[in-house]
Amino acid sequence: MNLWFNILFLIFALYFGFSEAGLCPKNTVVFQNSLALSQSTLKVHCRSFDDDLGDHSILFKAPPYNFSFHDEIVFATWFDCDLFHKGENVEYQRSFRAYKGAYFFRCGALYVWNARDDAIYLSKDRKPEKLMYYWIKD
């Protein structure tokens, strides 16, 4: 029993020590609007177990919307997001998990979600974008 307590104490101490000392940079999730054909506004709404980040509108070619956070150490951190935009006489939407924490906490992750006319793409930690989700027509 003491061994588990010591392990948990060490994990908490390392996590909070790294966070407070700046040794564990926050993770960041970014949403950018690349809807070139429609040039419509991208609407983003994200939430987690603890937080509802509300509605955010991103104009075409406007600066991206982003938020940063530290992973929870006990419960896996996650953010579910809804994206919406209007094309010509059609509305598009998609709901998905935009971030899921690691089994152990993660430091300095960068998830860039790029909304394009054909689909939604993801670049993790500055790697090349990959197609992740097609839009759903409403």
C-alpha positions as CSV (number, residue, x, y, z in Angstrom):
1,M,0.0,0.0,0.0
2,N,2.8,2.4,0.8
3,L,4.4,1.7,-2.5
4,W,1.3,2.8,-4.4
5,F,1.0,5.9,-2.3
6,N,4.7,6.8,-2.9
7,I,4.2,6.3,-6.7
8,L,1.1,8.5,-6.8
9,F,2.8,11.1,-4.7
10,L,5.8,11.1,-7.0
11,I,3.6,11.4,-10.1
12,F,1.7,14.4,-8.5
13,A,4.9,16.1,-7.4
14,L,6.6,15.7,-10.8
15,Y,3.5,16.9,-12.7
16,F,2.8,19.9,-10.6
17,G,6.5,20.7,-10.1
18,F,7.0,20.5,-13.9
19,S,3.9,22.6,-14.5
20,E,4.7,25.3,-12.0
21,A,8.4,25.5,-13.0
22,G,7.5,25.8,-16.7
23,L,9.1,22.5,-17.5
24,C,5.9,21.1,-18.8
25,P,4.5,23.5,-21.4
26,K,0.8,23.6,-21.9
27,N,-0.9,21.6,-24.7
28,T,-2.6,23.7,-27.4
29,V,-5.5,23.0,-29.7
30,V,-5.8,25.3,-32.7
31,F,-8.7,25.8,-35.2
32,Q,-8.1,27.6,-38.5
33,N,-10.6,28.5,-41.3
34,S,-9.3,27.6,-44.8
35,L,-12.8,27.5,-46.4
36,A,-11.6,29.1,-49.6
37,L,-14.6,28.3,-51.9
38,S,-17.3,29.5,-49.6
39,Q,-15.2,31.9,-47.6
40,S,-17.8,31.3,-44.9
41,T,-17.4,31.7,-41.1
42,L,-16.3,28.6,-39.2
43,K,-18.1,28.2,-35.9
44,V,-16.4,26.2,-33.2
45,H,-17.8,24.9,-29.9
46,C,-15.5,22.8,-27.6
47,R,-16.1,21.3,-24.2
48,S,-14.5,18.9,-21.8
49,F,-15.6,17.2,-18.5
50,D,-14.6,20.4,-16.6
51,D,-15.1,23.2,-19.1
52,D,-17.4,24.5,-21.8
53,L,-15.4,26.9,-23.9
54,G,-18.5,28.4,-25.6
55,D,-19.1,29.4,-29.2
56,H,-16.3,30.9,-31.3
57,S,-16.5,32.3,-34.9
58,I,-13.5,32.3,-37.2
59,L,-13.7,34.4,-40.3
60,F,-12.0,33.2,-43.5
61,K,-8.3,34.2,-43.4
62,A,-8.8,35.5,-39.8
63,P,-6.4,34.5,-37.0
64,P,-7.1,31.0,-35.7
65,Y,-8.9,30.2,-32.5
66,N,-6.9,28.3,-29.9
67,F,-6.8,27.3,-26.3
68,S,-4.1,25.8,-24.0
69,F,-4.2,23.6,-21.0
70,H,-2.3,21.1,-18.9
71,D,-3.4,17.5,-19.0
72,E,-5.2,16.1,-15.9
73,I,-3.0,13.6,-14.2
74,V,-5.7,11.3,-12.8
75,F,-8.5,11.6,-15.4
76,A,-7.7,11.6,-19.1
77,T,-8.1,15.1,-20.5
78,W,-10.3,15.4,-23.5
79,F,-12.0,18.0,-25.6
80,D,-15.0,17.3,-27.9
81,C,-15.7,19.9,-30.5
82,D,-18.5,20.8,-32.9
83,L,-17.6,22.6,-36.2
84,F,-20.2,24.3,-38.4
85,H,-20.1,26.3,-41.6
86,K,-22.5,27.3,-44.4
87,G,-21.8,26.6,-48.0
88,E,-24.0,27.6,-50.9
89,N,-27.5,26.7,-49.7
90,V,-26.1,23.9,-47.6
91,E,-25.0,23.7,-44.0
92,Y,-22.1,21.5,-42.9
93,Q,-21.2,20.2,-39.5
94,R,-19.0,17.7,-37.8
95,S,-18.6,16.7,-34.1
96,F,-15.4,14.9,-33.0
97,R,-12.9,14.5,-30.2
98,A,-10.3,17.2,-30.9
99,Y,-8.0,16.2,-28.1
100,K,-7.5,13.1,-26.0
101,G,-4.8,13.0,-23.3
102,A,-2.2,10.3,-23.0
103,Y,-2.3,7.6,-20.3
104,F,0.3,9.6,-18.6
105,F,0.2,13.4,-18.9
106,R,1.5,15.1,-22.0
107,C,3.5,18.3,-22.3
108,G,3.6,20.8,-25.1
109,A,1.4,19.0,-27.6
110,L,0.2,21.1,-30.6
111,Y,-3.0,19.9,-32.4
112,V,-3.8,22.2,-35.4
113,W,-7.3,21.5,-36.9
114,N,-7.7,23.0,-40.4
115,A,-11.2,23.3,-41.8
116,R,-11.2,23.1,-45.6
117,D,-14.0,23.0,-48.0
118,D,-13.7,19.2,-48.6
119,A,-12.8,18.0,-45.1
120,I,-11.2,18.7,-41.7
121,Y,-7.5,18.0,-41.4
122,L,-5.2,17.6,-38.4
123,S,-1.5,18.3,-37.9
124,K,0.0,17.0,-34.7
125,D,3.1,18.5,-33.3
126,R,4.0,20.3,-36.6
127,K,3.9,17.1,-38.7
128,P,2.2,17.1,-42.1
129,E,-1.6,17.4,-42.1
130,K,-3.8,14.3,-42.4
131,L,-7.4,14.1,-43.5
132,M,-9.4,13.2,-40.4
133,Y,-13.1,13.9,-41.0
134,Y,-15.4,14.7,-43.9
135,W,-18.1,17.2,-43.4
136,I,-21.7,16.1,-42.8
137,K,-24.4,17.9,-44.7
138,D,-27.4,19.1,-42.7
